[in-house]
Every structure is written in structure tokens, then in C-alpha cells.
Amino acid sequence: MSQRDQLKKARARKRGKIAIILIGLIAIYVWAISGIEFRGIQETAGPVTKNILKGFISPDWSYVYSPDGEDLIRGLLETLAIAIAGIFLSIILAVPVGLWAAKNLSKSFITSQSGKGVLSFFRTLPDIILALLFIKVVGPGAFAGMLALGIGAMGMLGKLYAEEVEAMDPGPVESIAAVGGNKLQQLAFGVIPQVLPGFISATLYRFEINMRSAATLGLIGAGGVGTALIFAIQGRSWDRVGIILIGIVVVVLIVDLLSSALRKRIT
């Protein structure tokens, strides 16, 4: 068989593989869509959409700040506090587990895989499920939201920390070990200085996610501005819904911009 024939055969095999993959993807898509029951658009969709848009156009500015009681600023500050407290709890939990899961720091493959298994377990738990569980344990409020975000983010952060440690240069650690440095000294002077920028970047990225999650966890009673939002929706106070959504968008955008700028300076 000539080289030209071999090339044609290789291309035909490649096209066949691509065709099989496309057919498989289409089959999965059709199967997924067929499992969704569409009951049509409700009759109230038009008026509700119109009222929501009207709330955006003419929001309740009086709700932004009230010296006597609940207002938007207090809700947004509580949401920000939940996100910050949650990320600090995540760091405390994720650093040791991430180091445990890093294969180049573990004594054996089993040790590393057990750490990765712990991280995988916590990554499978959605924040909203954890929030519902913690609401039953500690009651509704910001504390439940903080625990849910802290525990929920630990799996993702720990995985990113472990990958950062596995990608580091082993030279500095080996040099410290060669001159008699113990494990703690190797970690403090060989590992941490290399992985710290990556740790900070991953933490800031997760903080952006925490801010969005904290805004939604209030919808189930886990504190923050989401609690006021669900009450406004239930009461059909669309002007208040509008100002709350505007506030959430503005704060999340500011957090994203600041976090992105910090990550660029670090990396």
C-alpha cells in the first residue's frame, strides 16, 4: 500500500470517529430534550414580565437606605460578609487537604488518592443543598450561609491547591532536604513561596463565585440580600425587586473587577 493510500485511510478513519462522536452527541441531546416536559407559557407570563421590567425602569430608591430598619445596603453588606467569611473557612479547610491530596507531597499513591477522594466528595455537594442542611442544624440566617459556602468551596479550592503543588518545581524542596531541612522547613521555604501566587489567584476566583452564591442562598433563608428578594417577589413588589437586582448586579460586577485586577497583578 502506497503512502498516499495510507493517508487516505487515516483520514477516513478520522472522519469516521468524528461522525460517531457527533452522532453520539446528537443522540444524548435528543434524549435530554425528550425528558423535558413542556407545558407551554402561562397566561400570566406577559403581565409578570411587564411588571418586572417596570420595576427595573422605576425601582424603589427609598429601599436603598433606611436608618430605621431593613434596607438594600444592609442586605448587600451581609451578603458580602457571608462570602468573605465563607472563603476564609474554605482556605482553613482546603490548604491541609490540598497538601494531603498532592501526589508529590504524599508518601504513597493511596494517601494522595484518599485526599483526592475527600475533595471529590465535597465537590459533589451543591451549595444550596449544604445550605438547606445547615439551616436545619444551626437555624436560618447568615451563619448557615457562611458554613454552606465554606464547606462547599473547600472541595474546589483543595483541588486547585493540590494541582498547584503538583506543578511546582521540586528543586527548592530537594535542596532544603539535602542540607538537612525537616518536612516543616521544606514546606515553609520550598513549597509555600512557589505555590502562594497560585493559591491567591484560585482563592480570588472562588471568592467571585461565593459572592454570587451568597446572593442566591438567601432565597432559601441562608441570610443575605436574597431573603429580601424572595419576600419582594412573593409580595409582588416589583419596584423593590428591581432595586434589589440592580444592587446585586452592581456589587457582583465590582467584586469581579477588583478580583480580576488583583489576579492579574499576582500572576
Secondary structure, 3 states (H helix, E strand, C coil): CCHHHHHHHHHHHHHHHHHHHHHHHHHHHHHHHHCCCCCCCCCCHHHHHHHHHHHHHCCCHHHCCCCCCCCHHHHHHHHHHHHHHHHHHHHHHHHHHHHHHCCCCCCCHHHHHHHHHHHHHHHCCCHHHHHHHHHHHHCCCHHHHHHHHHHHHHHHHHHHHHHHHHCCCCHHHHHHHHCCCCHHHHHHHHHHHHHHHHHHHHHHHHHHHHHHHHHHHHHHCCCCHHHHHHHHHHCCCHHHHHHHHHHHHHHHHHHHHHHHHHHHHHC
